[in-house]
Amino acid sequence: MKLSGKTALVTGAGSGMGRAIAKLFAEEGARVVAVDMNGDSVEAVASEIKASGGEAVGVAGNVTKQEDIDTMVETATSTFGSLDVLVNNAGIMDNFLTVGEVTDEVWDRVIAVNLTGPMKLARAAINVMDKQDSGGVIINNASVGGLFGTRGGASYVASKHALIGLTKNIAATYGTFNKIRANAIAPGGVNTNIGATITAPSELGMRAIQGAGEAPIGEPEQIAKVALFLASDDSSFVNGDVLKADGGWTAR
Ligand SMILES: NC(=O)c1ccc[n+]([C@@H]2O[C@H](COP(=O)([O-])OP(=O)(O)OC[C@H]3O[C@@H](n4cnc5c(N)ncnc54)[C@H](O)[C@@H]3O)[C@@H](O)[C@H]2O)c1
């Protein structure tokens, strides 16, 4: 068990990678605070974890709302007594809208969910982790869109690049002596429900991503194993890094 005695808060835990991460972390002994704005799905995940003998609590909450963030972190400390691992996983896409096409509304929403929410959660988590002798671990689920110019529209790519910048800043300031480590994951194409949100893709944005070649498609469980590595002491000297998991999509 790689996460025995640890409390892990996972956002976007009702679906896709967040769900897989919450379940794997619980199997590895973590007490999981599973968060999602979709209350039904997160309750279902928490129930599945408990039915298989794990410990979990579901929290219906939106990462763009400060009061919900306070509830998420407070639930971790009041229910389980600590907050050791934060996985900022909740994220949304933007229909590949280019900078010439994106509306203020889409830009603001994508930045709020993919960047400002993770920053506010990290801020709240660090205020707990900093007081713990064992510190903590922050994992931000970015994207290969955080490393390259396509794989999303202007707001998605900008938000994920900035999330990686935030990760490095946390690592450099809080992790120098390995007390609070922060790393990012950059998945490529993964088989989740996020594809269903691509309802009216930009023609120009799609042309740009098609230029990157066909993406191999991974499963959420494959990303959960990367998150487990970064959450556990197996990665105790890994700090401020971005771990790509894209089946070689960006290697060619
Ligand atoms: N699927 C991919 O191909 C892919 C590739 C690279 C990166 N990512 C990133 O992985 C992360 C997880 O995505 P996924 O593919 O598992 O998607 P998903 O749509 O299956 O799951 C995302 C979950 O996040 C929740 N969510 C969305 N906005 C929220 C908010 N404001 N507050 C709380 N919960 C919210 C949704 O309800 C959903 O349950 C995202 O950050 C995404 O950008 C996905």
The ligand as a Gaussian input file, in Angstrom:
#p B3LYP/6-31G(d) Opt

LIG

0 1
 N       -9.279000      13.203000     -21.744000
 C       -8.227000      13.722000     -22.319000
 O       -7.909000      13.357000     -23.476000
 C       -7.352000      14.702000     -21.585000
 C       -6.066000      14.941000     -22.072000
 C       -5.218000      15.803000     -21.392000
 C       -5.640000      16.388000     -20.223000
 N       -6.898000      16.159000     -19.759000
 C       -7.267000      16.794000     -18.484000
 O       -7.585000      15.796000     -17.545000
 C       -8.474000      16.321000     -16.562000
 C       -9.613000      15.343000     -16.336000
 O      -10.380000      15.271000     -17.503000
 P      -11.149000      13.973000     -18.015000
 O      -10.682000      13.750000     -19.410000
 O      -11.068000      12.893000     -17.030000
 O      -12.605000      14.604000     -18.138000
 P      -14.072000      14.193000     -17.668000
 O      -14.942000      15.187000     -18.345000
 O      -14.341000      12.746000     -17.880000
 O      -14.050000      14.484000     -16.110000
 C      -13.898000      15.794000     -15.604000
 C      -14.708000      15.919000     -14.326000
 O      -14.464000      17.225000     -13.801000
 C      -15.688000      17.735000     -13.313000
 N      -15.656000      19.201000     -13.310000
 C      -15.635000      20.024000     -14.388000
 N      -15.640000      21.296000     -13.990000
 C      -15.652000      21.288000     -12.631000
 C      -15.681000      22.302000     -11.645000
 N      -15.734000      23.601000     -11.973000
 N      -15.678000      21.937000     -10.346000
 C      -15.679000      20.629000      -9.993000
 N      -15.672000      19.623000     -10.887000
 C      -15.660000      19.947000     -12.196000
 C      -16.753000      17.196000     -14.256000
 O      -18.039000      17.202000     -13.666000
 C      -16.231000      15.799000     -14.545000
 O      -16.765000      14.846000     -13.648000
 C       -8.887000      17.694000     -17.072000
 O       -8.161000      18.684000     -16.381000
 C       -8.494000      17.670000     -18.526000
 O       -8.204000      18.943000     -19.036000
 C       -7.769000      15.342000     -20.422000

